[in-house]
Amino acid sequence: MGRAYQNRKLSMAKTAGQKTKVYSKYGKEIYVIAKNGGTDPDGNLALRRTIEKAKKDQVPAHVIEKAIEKAKGTGGEDYVPARYEGFGPGNCMVIIDCLTDNGNRTIKDVRQCFTKTHSKIGSSGTVSHMFDHQAVFSFKGDDDEAVLENLMMADIDVTDVELEDGVITVYAPHTEFFKIKTAFANDMPEFVLDVEEITFVPQTYTEISGDDIEMFEKFLNMLEDCEDVQEVYHNAEIAE
């Protein structure tokens, strides 16, 4: 699971595109989370996690602060979450999370990404049952057994700990995210976390090869260009 997970992260990193789009998407997400759950990161764990993720992705402080200040005001945009599922190039499974103030525009844009890459959009639940909603932490190391022991000593429910090519990956239920972060900070400060996120991890993988690779990259790039798309999860593994 580790290598495929890293492949997924790498393929998504290639589509990060223009920084302004990344900043805009983080700004929207921070605004919505702060608007709904409070503007104090100490009292809004979802906001704290998103701010930390934004900083790791090098989003400037002024973008984060502007979104939080905007959330403190009255009125403002009324964004709602929307999730779309389907099968992408090579028959891989895809979940697309959006924040939108115009559902008709969003579904039109997302459907076009599927149509123009010979893919198939499905209904709610089409593929999401084949993904696990998990907290994922990845870092360089070579003693996965010691990591697992430390996490278990901290009474953390761990799904799996993998060691592959000098990289340790920890998988756990998404509800354990902050307990794991605390455990690393207090008991394993020697590890630098390269990945720390709540995500959808596929239960199985689909290998993408041949012409499907180029079409798959086009599919991801098109989704990245959609202003309402926030996250894309898939089970594609690029053939080497």
Protein Blocks (a to p, Z undefined) as FASTA:
>chain_A
ZZmmmmmmmmmmmmnmpaklmmmmmmmmmmmmmmmnopafklmmklmmmmmmmmmnopaf
klmmmmmmmmmpgeijdddddddddddehhiacddddddfbfklmmmmmmmmmmmnopac
ddehklmmmpccddddddddfblklmmmmmmmnopacfbdcdeehiacddddfklmmmmm
mmmmmmmmmbccfbdcdddddfbdcddehjllmmmmmmmmmmmmpmkbmbdcdfbdcdZZ
